[in-house]
Amino acid sequence: MVVCGDDGLAHRLATELRGVYREQVVLVVPPSRRTPPQPMAGRARAASAALFGRMVTAVNRGTGDADDTLVPDERVMEAAEPTEAVLADAGVDRAAALALVYDDDETNIRAALTARRLNPRLRLVLRLYNRRLGQHIEELLDQAAELAADATAGHRDGHGGHGGHGGHGGHGGHGADIATTVLSDADTTAPALVATALVGTSKVVDAEGLLLRAVERRPPRPGEVADPGLCTLALLSATSNDPAGAEGSEDSGDGPRLLPDAEAVAAATGRGAVVLEQVSYSGPPLPARRAGVMPFASLFSARLRWSLAGLVAAVVALAVALIVVTDDHPLRAIYITLLDLFAINDPAVDAPLGRQVLQLLSGLVGLLLLPVLLAAVLEALGTFRTASALRKPPRGLSGHVVLLGLGKIGTRVLTRLRELHIPVVCVEADPEARGMAVARRLRVPVVVGDVTQEGVLESAKIHRADALLALTSVDTTNLEAVLYARSVRPDLRAVLRLYDDDFAKAVYRTLRTAHPAALTRSRSVSHLAAPAFAGAMMGRQILGAIPVERRVLLFAAVVVDGHPQLEGRTVAEAFRPGAWRVLALDTAARGDVAGAEPPGSGLVWDLPDTYVLRAGDRVVLAATRRGLAELLGRRTRSPR
């Protein structure tokens, strides 16, 4: 496996492949700078080269397991860019998979095209932020791989089905083994970040319209029966209820217990649980507002509307009085009143006194009408001018989520929050940030200013907010915002994005001790995204990842064919506690199976334990990282 990148995701991914899947990894990173670290303030995380050495130490230190450290037979190359010579030196022509996780999309695309030319049978995993471009690049690279594989098969006289390195026997074609997968760390981590900030929701996995929710439940009281949901995903560690306790680590003996069986759940007393629930969200994302005639209420202010209503009432009163004085027809009376109002009628010199008085009053109302009409024109022009501008938080806003930072991660989180119809107020210091256009299109209120400055969080109504998501690229900014928000509202739910793992753990424990009644979570983007990238490198579709304390639970879509642990077994027999568990069956993938039931659409969640998994079935399962590695049938390597 070859991993190329320039930030923490590359190192986390290499550690994932080595420690979990026992793969031989060649890590290509930019040259480290041996300069003293500079202050964190005002510096982007992705461009923080001074923290390179600290990040390597934090990632390699991990949880203290020897498998998470660099073993002597692993290679670490330093190169400024992934050129053709660098990729060839890294062994791309002999590798099974290549992950390109640079922060720049253009660098990843250029390197992917070069790698596909060097090795047409290489499995590619790209990190791209642009979704539409990613789809086109994925199709282009897959088409190039298929053409190269067909040409090779023609030269070998019928020896066309290559299993490939790490492939399964039942998937002999090249399409399943030479696939190109385009992922985004923002899309992979956004559901978990959003879910942490929602009321009653801890974790969410979103995959093509499928929305799963993992709810963290406290131990039931005596006499209470907890709702099991679809299934119990994990039993929380004994220290999860201790404010000063650390979250369970990957290899901690007293950490959380993932995928327990029924006996373990029944025997677990005094421990919280993570239960899986299905959320039915079938509606599309919030549609863009159509460009049409704006409502009258949005064009004019309330004061102007009351002024117009008063003038209309005055005109009606004058018309009624003219009918009484002159005994004219109502239509003629209204016509004469309007002529007097606009001062285009002849003076009533020879008319009765009452008619003269009404004409003078109509002229006075006409004078009052001129400034009102001018104000209406100015307000309408201002409304159309600010229709595409950023909105300000409304006065009575409450129960919303304050989102700090509209970068790559913040933009994806904002989109997910609006899809779930959650009110959001954004705070961004850069008026030209990439998320500004999304906020403007979704009509989300934005406060432009530095969050560390006094009064910025108050403008975002932080004292009436339900949650705070600090997702800027600077750790100190996120920490300062959370600490200040906690001083304003101690029970505020806070989620902050921190770069250094040791720093994140220390902040988490301190905030839990200082504010035991409030929810505090520190999340690392690389920690949440690395399992999905590693699973894609192994050739399987990872639907998402759910963090359980300091561990990760994966959700994957797996074809039963070629897996002896699943094929021919019942759902109960295929369940291995602590490793994997079948959750649902994709009925749309069984249409070509002989003797199968008529194909359907969607996922079947209430699978009986007696259902026999057959070749061709596509199931959705939850698995630990080591369990998924074992299920993939990869070879195991022991460090020297």
KELOFI-738469 format. One record per residue (C-alpha): residue in three letters; x, y, z. Coordinates in pm, whole numbers. Example, Ala and Ser with C-alpha at 12.3 -4.5 7.8 and 13.67 -1.06 7.14 Angstrom:
  rest       x       y       z
   ALA    1230    -450     780
   SER    1367    -106     714
//
This chain:
  rest       x       y       z
   MET       0       0       0
   VAL     127     346     -94
   VAL      -2     653      89
   CYS      83    1004     -32
   GLY     -25    1312     159
   ASP      81    1631     328
   ASP    -120    1645     651
   GLY    -238    1436     943
   LEU    -472    1222     735
   ALA    -180    1058     553
   HIS     -10     957     877
   ARG    -334     841    1034
   LEU    -416     637     724
   ALA     -72     474     724
   THR    -114     386    1090
   GLU    -457     242    1015
   LEU    -326      20     737
   ARG     -32    -102     945
   GLY    -195    -152    1281
   VAL    -538    -277    1175
   TYR    -495    -446     837
   ARG    -128    -554     885
   GLU     -36    -409     546
   GLN     307    -308     423
   VAL     291      66     370
   VAL     508     314     186
   LEU     436     663     316
   VAL     527     959      93
   VAL     525    1293     276
   PRO     678    1636     213
   PRO    1021    1704     362
   SER    1003    1797     728
   ARG    1127    2138     827
   ARG    1367    2141    1118
   THR    1268    2487    1231
   PRO    1134    2591    1571
   PRO     753    2586    1590
   GLN     583    2919    1544
   PRO     270    3043    1727
   MET     -55    2876    1623
   ALA    -261    3194    1599
   GLY    -344    3301    1246
   ARG    -208    2987    1081
   ALA    -406    2725     893
   ARG    -389    2366    1016
   ALA    -330    2218     673
   ALA     -31    2446     614
   SER     121    2399     958
   ALA     457    2252     862
   ALA     611    2341    1197
   LEU     382    2090    1368
   PHE     487    1813    1132
   GLY     721    1649    1379
   ARG     474    1678    1666
   MET     199    1523    1456
   VAL     420    1225    1361
   THR     499    1170    1728
   ALA     131    1194    1831
   VAL      12     958    1559
   ASN     286     702    1607
   ARG     251     713    1982
   GLY    -123     633    1947
   THR    -239     422    2238
   GLY      89     259    2317
   ASP      40     -49    2100
   ALA     350    -169    1917
   ASP     150    -226    1604
   ASP      82     146    1572
   THR     451     240    1545
   LEU     680     233    1249
   VAL     835    -111    1219
   PRO    1178    -153    1061
   ASP    1051    -287     728
   GLU     825      13     660
   ARG     933     291     426
   VAL     885     663     473
   MET     982     872     172
   GLU    1014    1249     164
   ALA     921    1425    -158
   ALA     786    1770    -229
   GLU     539    1645    -495
   PRO     420    1303    -612
   THR     593    1311    -949
   GLU     628    1011   -1178
   ALA     978     939   -1048
   VAL     861     955    -687
   LEU     568     722    -752
   ALA     792     478    -936
   ASP    1041     483    -649
   ALA     757     416    -405
   GLY     670     100    -597
   VAL     338     204    -745
   ASP     390     -35   -1037
   ARG     388    -328    -788
   ALA     147    -189    -527
   ALA    -205    -309    -462
   ALA    -350      32    -380
   LEU    -254     398    -378
   ALA    -410     667    -161
   LEU    -364    1030    -264
   VAL    -475    1244      29
   TYR    -311    1577     -39
   ASP    -508    1881      64
   ASP    -495    2013    -295
   ASP    -735    1851    -543
   GLU    -518    1928    -845
   THR    -219    1750    -693
   ASN    -427    1439    -628
   ILE    -572    1434    -980
   ARG    -233    1481   -1148
   ALA     -79    1204    -940
   ALA    -376     971   -1004
   LEU    -342    1008   -1381
   THR      29     934   -1356
   ALA     -24     633   -1131
   ARG    -291     487   -1359
   ARG     -45     505   -1647
   LEU     226     333   -1443
   ASN      -3      58   -1314
   PRO    -342      12   -1487
   ARG    -444    -249   -1229
   LEU    -380     -25    -931
   ARG    -666      45    -691
   LEU    -688     422    -644
   VAL    -832     620    -354
   LEU    -847     996    -405
   ARG    -925    1274    -165
   LEU   -1124    1539    -351
   TYR   -1341    1815    -214
   ASN   -1522    1888    -542
   ARG   -1798    1626    -567
   ARG   -1888    1676    -931
   LEU   -1527    1672   -1043
   GLY   -1470    1362    -833
   GLN   -1745    1173   -1015
   HIS   -1598    1256   -1355
   ILE   -1245    1166   -1247
   GLU   -1368     836   -1101
   GLU   -1541     742   -1426
   LEU   -1238     845   -1634
   LEU    -988     644   -1430
   ASP   -1216     338   -1415
   GLN   -1263     349   -1791
   ALA    -887     367   -1844
   ALA    -840      70   -1611
   GLU   -1102    -138   -1793
   LEU    -950     -66   -2133
   ALA    -603    -158   -2008
   ALA    -733    -477   -1847
   ASP    -919    -579   -2166
   ALA    -608    -518   -2374
   THR    -400    -731   -2136
   ALA    -661   -1006   -2141
   GLY    -658   -1014   -2522
   HIS    -281   -1064   -2527
   ARG    -303   -1351   -2280
   ASP    -546   -1556   -2493
   GLY    -841   -1581   -2263
   HIS    -668   -1544   -1924
   GLY    -870   -1233   -1851
   GLY   -1007   -1272   -1496
   HIS    -739   -1150   -1259
   GLY    -815   -1173    -889
   GLY    -552    -913    -807
   HIS    -373    -853    -486
   GLY    -618    -888    -203
   GLY    -918    -983    -421
   HIS   -1171   -1251    -344
   GLY   -1217   -1558    -556
   GLY   -1578   -1489    -637
   HIS   -1504   -1145    -779
   GLY   -1272   -1250   -1052
   GLY   -1340    -951   -1282
   HIS   -1123    -651   -1271
   GLY   -1403    -410   -1202
   ALA   -1425    -494    -832
   ASP   -1048    -494    -776
   ILE    -924    -204    -990
   ALA   -1189      41    -881
   THR   -1127     410    -826
   THR   -1281     555    -513
   VAL   -1314     928    -460
   LEU   -1373    1032    -101
   SER   -1383    1358      85
   ASP   -1273    1389     445
   ALA   -1531    1663     484
   ASP   -1817    1438     368
   THR   -1691    1149     581
   THR   -1668    1346     905
   ALA   -1955    1594     863
   PRO   -2233    1354     980
   ALA   -2048    1272    1302
   LEU   -1979    1638    1374
   VAL   -2339    1734    1304
   ALA   -2476    1451    1514
   THR   -2268    1547    1814
   ALA   -2432    1888    1818
   LEU   -2791    1763    1786
   VAL   -3025    1705    2076
   GLY   -3061    1337    2165
   THR   -2825    1225    1889
   SER   -2468    1113    1932
   LYS   -2356     974    1595
   VAL   -2495     959    1244
   VAL   -2396     768     932
   ASP   -2530     905     605
   ALA   -2488     711     283
   GLU   -2685     802     -31
   GLY   -3009     885     143
   LEU   -2966     628     420
   LEU   -2947     798     757
   LEU   -2856     592    1063
   ARG   -2843     734    1412
   ALA   -2644     591    1700
   VAL   -2794     710    2027
   GLU   -2586     705    2343
   ARG   -2805     595    2633
   ARG   -2726     605    2999
   PRO   -2770     296    3219
   PRO   -3140     229    3284
   ARG   -3275     293    3629
   PRO   -3406       5    3839
   GLY   -3737    -112    3695
   GLU   -3683      58    3357
   VAL   -3657    -135    3031
   ALA   -3435      34    2775
   ASP   -3543      44    2412
   PRO   -3298    -180    2221
   GLY   -3362      -6    1886
   LEU   -3242    -196    1581
   CYS   -2948    -341    1773
   THR   -2696    -259    2042
   LEU   -2374    -140    1884
   ALA   -2157    -100    2191
   LEU   -2141     -98    2568
   LEU   -1970     213    2697
   SER   -1666     195    2920
   ALA   -1697     210    3293
   THR   -1524     552    3297
   SER   -1773     713    3057
   ASN   -1988     830    3349
   ASP   -1686     965    3537
   PRO   -1634    1332    3447
   ALA   -1258    1303    3497
   GLY   -1224     969    3322
   ALA   -1061     934    2986
   GLU   -1249     791    2692
   GLY   -1167     429    2616
   SER    -886     386    2367
   GLU    -848     139    2088
   ASP    -654    -114    2292
   SER    -764     -24    2642
   GLY    -876    -324    2840
   ASP   -1152    -137    3024
   GLY   -1267      53    2717
   PRO   -1599      22    2535
   ARG   -1718    -318    2419
   LEU   -1816    -306    2054
   LEU   -2084    -529    1900
   PRO   -2176    -728    2211
   ASP   -2406   -1030    2201
   ALA   -2737   -1060    2384
   GLU   -2581   -1228    2685
   ALA   -2324    -952    2726
   VAL   -2592    -683    2698
   ALA   -2809    -855    2958
   ALA   -2516    -901    3195
   ALA   -2391    -541    3161
   THR   -2526    -349    3458
   GLY   -2443      12    3523
   ARG   -2292      67    3177
   GLY   -2434     291    2910
   ALA   -2497     163    2560
   VAL   -2488     290    2202
   VAL   -2804     182    2019
   LEU   -2863     200    1645
   GLU   -3178     366    1516
   GLN   -3294     434    1163
   VAL   -3390     790    1080
   SER   -3637     825     796
   TYR   -3518    1129     604
   SER   -3639    1097     246
   GLY   -3680    1461     158
   PRO   -3434    1635     -73
   PRO   -3200    1908      50
   LEU   -3344    2251      98
   PRO   -3427    2381    -250
   ALA   -3289    2708    -371
   ARG   -3535    2992    -357
   ARG   -3697    3064    -689
   ALA   -3639    3401    -843
   GLY   -3992    3536    -864
   VAL   -4205    3815    -722
   MET   -4112    3863    -360
   PRO   -4390    3872     -98
   PHE   -4527    4210      -2
   ALA   -4421    4159     361
   SER   -4057    4105     263
   LEU   -4049    4413      38
   PHE   -4160    4672     295
   SER   -4107    4712     666
   ALA   -4389    4696     917
   ARG   -4376    5071     983
   LEU   -4409    5149     613
   ARG   -4696    4905     574
   TRP   -4883    5075     861
   SER   -4821    5416     698
   LEU   -4964    5296     365
   ALA   -5263    5146     544
   GLY   -5330    5478     720
   LEU   -5320    5672     394
   VAL   -5558    5427     227
   ALA   -5796    5464     521
   ALA   -5776    5845     492
   VAL   -5860    5831     121
   VAL   -6160    5609     190
   ALA   -6279    5842     465
   LEU   -6249    6145     235
   ALA   -6443    5964     -38
   VAL   -6722    5877     204
   ALA   -6735    6234     331
   LEU   -6757    6363     -29
   ILE   -7050    6129     -96
   VAL   -7229    6268     210
   VAL   -7160    6633     119
   THR   -7226    6628    -257
   ASP   -7452    6322    -285
   ASP   -7241    6197    -578
   HIS   -7207    5840    -701
   PRO   -6945    5642    -503
   LEU   -6723    5587    -807
   ARG   -6735    5956    -899
   ALA   -6663    6051    -539
   ILE   -6353    5825    -532
   TYR   -6239    5970    -867
   ILE   -6278    6332    -749
   THR   -6095    6248    -422
   LEU   -5799    6101    -610
   LEU   -5782    6408    -836
   ASP   -5772    6631    -530
   LEU   -5516    6399    -370
   PHE   -5275    6433    -661
   ALA   -5350    6808    -696
   ILE   -5470    6782   -1058
   ASN   -5831    6893   -1003
   ASP   -5968    7244   -1051
   PRO   -6001    7456    -735
   ALA   -6350    7437    -583
   VAL   -6397    7815    -571
   ASP   -6771    7826    -630
   ALA   -6841    7496    -449
   PRO   -7002    7472    -104
   LEU   -6789    7514     204
   GLY   -6790    7142     280
   ARG   -6657    7058     -64
   GLN   -6378    7317     -26
   VAL   -6276    7177     312
   LEU   -6261    6822     170
   GLN   -6043    6944    -118
   LEU   -5799    7104     123
   LEU   -5784    6787     333
   SER   -5726    6577      21
   GLY   -5435    6802     -78
   LEU   -5285    6763     270
   VAL   -5311    6382     247
   GLY   -5146    6403     -96
   LEU   -4851    6589      57
   LEU   -4815    6315     317
   LEU   -4829    6050      43
   LEU   -4516    6173    -135
   PRO   -4257    6078     134
   VAL   -4434    5748     194
   LEU   -4409    5657    -176
   LEU   -4042    5759    -181
   ALA   -3972    5543     125
   ALA   -4149    5248     -40
   VAL   -3934    5279    -351
   LEU   -3614    5299    -147
   GLU   -3706    5001      72
   ALA   -3798    4790    -230
   LEU   -3466    4869    -396
   GLY   -3280    4789     -77
   THR   -3463    4459     -40
   PHE   -3372    4348    -391
   ARG   -3014    4463    -339
   THR   -2971    4265     -16
   ALA   -3158    3957    -139
   SER   -2826    3793    -230
   ALA   -2634    3938      64
   LEU   -2560    3770     394
   ARG   -2838    3764     647
   LYS   -2804    3878    1005
   PRO   -2930    3671    1298
   PRO   -3292    3754    1380
   ARG   -3369    3916    1711
   GLY   -3576    3637    1862
   LEU   -3357    3350    1746
   SER   -3300    3073    2002
   GLY   -3230    2701    2013
   HIS   -2994    2723    1718
   VAL   -2644    2591    1644
   VAL   -2353    2835    1623
   LEU   -2102    2719    1360
   LEU   -1753    2869    1367
   GLY   -1558    2845    1043
   LEU   -1682    2804     685
   GLY   -1390    2614     538
   LYS   -1412    2270     381
   ILE   -1538    2095     694
   GLY   -1760    2380     807
   THR   -1929    2408     467
   ARG   -2020    2038     462
   VAL   -2146    2057     820
   LEU   -2358    2360     732
   THR   -2518    2173     443
   ARG   -2599    1874     664
   LEU   -2752    2094     932
   ARG   -2979    2266     681
   GLU   -3083    1931     533
   LEU   -3195    1831     883
   HIS   -3381    2166     915
   ILE   -3165    2280    1207
   PRO   -3138    2659    1252
   VAL   -2777    2772    1217
   VAL   -2582    3093    1269
   CYS   -2233    3098    1114
   VAL   -1931    3299    1223
   GLU   -1649    3350     972
   ALA   -1358    3593     977
   ASP   -1280    3573     603
   PRO   -1548    3735     383
   GLU   -1411    3538      85
   ALA   -1428    3195     250
   ARG   -1554    2911      34
   GLY   -1858    2857     254
   MET   -1989    3212     216
   ALA   -2159    3133    -114
   VAL   -2330    2827      39
   ALA   -2451    3030     337
   ARG   -2583    3299     103
   ARG   -2765    3042    -111
   LEU   -2919    2868     191
   ARG   -3018    3202     348
   VAL   -2824    3124     665
   PRO   -2737    3415     898
   VAL   -2363    3488     903
   VAL   -2163    3707    1141
   VAL   -1845    3828     972
   GLY   -1572    3883    1228
   ASP   -1295    3727    1432
   VAL   -1446    3499    1693
   THR   -1174    3595    1940
   GLN   -1289    3957    1933
   GLU   -1535    4077    2193
   GLY   -1898    4089    2084
   VAL   -1875    3848    1789
   LEU   -2024    3546    1968
   GLU   -2283    3771    2126
   SER   -2389    3879    1776
   ALA   -2442    3509    1696
   LYS   -2681    3483    1996
   ILE   -2454    3237    2176
   HIS   -2640    3292    2504
   ARG   -2956    3145    2347
   ALA   -2791    2872    2136
   ASP   -2818    2500    2201
   ALA   -2479    2395    2064
   LEU   -2148    2534    1945
   LEU   -1942    2379    1665
   ALA   -1589    2523    1660
   LEU   -1448    2401    1328
   THR   -1188    2659    1236
   SER    -840    2551    1127
   VAL    -668    2696    1435
   ASP    -676    2500    1761
   THR    -635    2800    1988
   THR    -924    2980    1821
   ASN   -1155    2683    1870
   LEU   -1049    2640    2232
   GLU   -1086    3011    2311
   ALA   -1432    3018    2155
   VAL   -1548    2716    2355
   LEU   -1409    2850    2682
   TYR   -1571    3188    2631
   ALA   -1902    3030    2530
   ARG   -1893    2815    2844
   SER   -1841    3127    3056
   VAL   -2154    3274    2901
   ARG   -2357    2955    2919
   PRO   -2209    2668    3126
   ASP   -2454    2402    2998
   LEU   -2383    2468    2629
   ARG   -2303    2161    2418
   ALA   -1964    2221    2259
   VAL   -1784    2035    1981
   LEU   -1436    2155    1894
   ARG   -1198    2043    1624
   LEU    -843    2001    1752
   TYR    -534    1903    1557
   ASP    -308    1741    1817
   ASP    -445    1420    1972
   ASP    -274    1465    2310
   PHE    -392    1824    2329
   ALA    -746    1715    2238
   LYS    -751    1450    2511
   ALA    -626    1696    2773
   VAL    -882    1958    2672
   TYR   -1161    1700    2672
   ARG   -1085    1575    3022
   THR   -1044    1925    3163
   LEU   -1372    2051    3016
   ARG   -1558    1744    3139
   THR   -1423    1800    3489
   ALA   -1504    2171    3487
   HIS   -1848    2130    3330
   PRO   -1979    1780    3417
   ALA   -2338    1870    3326
   ALA   -2252    1984    2973
   LEU   -2167    1779    2667
   THR   -1811    1829    2543
   ARG   -1655    1649    2250
   SER   -1319    1695    2079
   ARG   -1301    1551    1730
   SER   -1010    1501    1491
   VAL   -1096    1499    1121
   SER    -818    1256    1040
   HIS    -930    1023    1319
   LEU   -1284    1007    1177
   ALA   -1188     995     809
   ALA    -898     748     813
   PRO   -1111     430     856
   ALA   -1319     513     548
   PHE   -1008     578     337
   ALA    -843     260     464
   GLY   -1153      54     389
   ALA   -1165     196      36
   MET    -803      94     -14
   MET    -897    -260      83
   GLY   -1154    -262    -197
   ARG   -1480    -239      -4
   GLN   -1744      29      19
   ILE   -1740     194     360
   LEU   -2070     368     428
   GLY   -1946     559     727
   ALA   -1779     552    1065
   ILE   -1921     612    1410
   PRO   -1689     707    1695
   VAL   -1754     522    2020
   GLU   -1550     711    2276
   ARG   -1192     678    2140
   ARG   -1270     381    1915
   VAL   -1436     365    1573
   LEU   -1715     142    1445
   LEU   -1739      98    1068
   PHE   -2047      45     851
   ALA   -1977    -134     523
   ALA   -2172    -277     230
   VAL   -2033    -624     153
   VAL   -2129    -882    -110
   VAL   -2167   -1221      59
   ASP   -2008   -1411    -231
   GLY   -1652   -1511    -151
   HIS   -1678   -1467     226
   PRO   -1692   -1806     404
   GLN   -1775   -1628     728
   LEU   -2106   -1513     572
   GLU   -2200   -1732     275
   GLY   -2428   -2024     361
   ARG   -2472   -1914     721
   THR   -2775   -1777     897
   VAL   -2776   -1421    1026
   ALA   -2730   -1552    1381
   GLU   -2440   -1778    1279
   ALA   -2269   -1500    1084
   PHE   -2272   -1269    1386
   ARG   -1932   -1262    1558
   PRO   -1943   -1058    1880
   GLY   -1674    -795    1894
   ALA   -1593    -827    1523
   TRP   -1893    -783    1288
   ARG   -2270    -805    1274
   VAL   -2512    -814     978
   LEU   -2761    -529    1006
   ALA   -2959    -515     680
   LEU   -3004    -679     341
   ASP   -3003    -483      16
   THR   -3291    -640    -177
   ALA   -3210    -443    -494
   ALA   -2891    -646    -543
   ARG   -3058    -990    -560
   GLY   -3233    -971    -896
   ASP   -2977   -1187   -1077
   VAL   -2961   -1464    -817
   ALA   -3125   -1787    -925
   GLY   -3414   -1886    -703
   ALA   -3414   -1560    -519
   GLU   -3725   -1368    -432
   PRO   -3839   -1095    -671
   PRO   -3604    -801    -650
   GLY   -3713    -513    -439
   SER   -3572    -177    -352
   GLY   -3426     -43     -33
   LEU   -3286    -210     275
   VAL   -3456    -475     490
   TRP   -3368    -417     855
   ASP   -3586    -672    1032
   LEU   -3393    -974     907
   PRO   -3481   -1292    1098
   ASP   -3194   -1474    1264
   THR   -3280   -1782    1058
   TYR   -3232   -1613     720
   VAL   -2956   -1785     523
   LEU   -2712   -1552     348
   ARG   -2662   -1657     -13
   ALA   -2413   -1578    -284
   GLY   -2511   -1252    -448
   ASP   -2667   -1103    -135
   ARG   -2540    -757     -50
   VAL   -2557    -687     319
   VAL   -2490    -385     537
   LEU   -2288    -477     841
   ALA   -2126    -305    1135
   ALA   -1771    -411    1210
   THR   -1475    -315    1415
   ARG   -1163    -219    1226
   ARG    -987    -546    1306
   GLY   -1306    -741    1236
   LEU   -1338    -583     893
   ALA    -975    -663     819
   GLU   -1036   -1028     907
   LEU   -1356   -1039     704
   LEU   -1174    -907     400
   GLY    -950   -1212     411
   ARG    -629   -1014     394
   ARG    -301   -1175     488
   THR    -166   -1093     830
   ARG     180    -955     884
   SER     360    -952    1215
   PRO     607    -670    1287
   ARG     966    -775    1335
//
